[in-house]
Amino acid sequence: MCNLSLERMQINPMGFCISLLTAPLNSALALDQHGDITQMTVRTNIYKMNEIPNVGPAITKDFALLNIFNPSELIGKDPYKMYYELCQATGAKHDPCVIDVFISAVRFMEGEPSRKWWYYTPERKRKLSQKRSYR
């Protein structure tokens, strides 16, 4: 749970609590799983979607279907929710690897190092299996 009293807080899929309005323009405040506040450097020098690692024309079109046109709009987004909304928008179930690409793009824009999309596959599989076990 996010227990900071800041103007606007969001919790990303890793459980980090992110403030985008109270941090400097190129950073965000985050709470890690231990409740410690850390500062992440967000990327403000990326202007085109294809400048984000793992994002090509197809994912750029997917982002457009989600009304995401600027890379900075990815900061604080939930990649799993984005995937669900993409499936709703297209009326089709997409390959779950799209989630991995969404995770990589969001995390990169939030300041994590560039990683291949498949780095996030085990995380996605764990998270989706946890969701299934609650049903």
KAHU-V356125 format. One record per backbone hydrogen bond with DSSP energy under -0.5 kcal/mol. CO is the residue of the C=O (numbers start at 1). NH is the residue of the N-H. If there is no record, write none. Layout:
CO,NH  CO,NH
This chain:
1,3  4,6  8,20  10,12  10,18  12,15  16,12  16,18  17,31  18,10  18,20  19,29  24,27  26,42  28,40  29,19  30,32  30,38  31,17  32,35  36,32  38,30  38,40  40,28  40,42  42,44  45,47  48,51  49,52  52,55  54,56  56,60  57,61  58,62  59,63  60,64  61,65  62,66  63,66  63,68  64,67  67,69  70,73  71,74  72,75  74,77  77,79  78,82  79,83  80,84  81,85  82,86  83,87  84,88  85,89  86,90  87,91  87,92  92,94  95,98  96,99  96,100  97,101  98,102  99,103  100,104  101,105  102,106  103,107  104,108  105,109  106,110  107,112  108,111  109,43  116,119  117,120  118,121  120,124  121,125  122,126  123,127  124,128  125,129  126,130  127,131  128,132  129,133  130,134  131,134  132,135
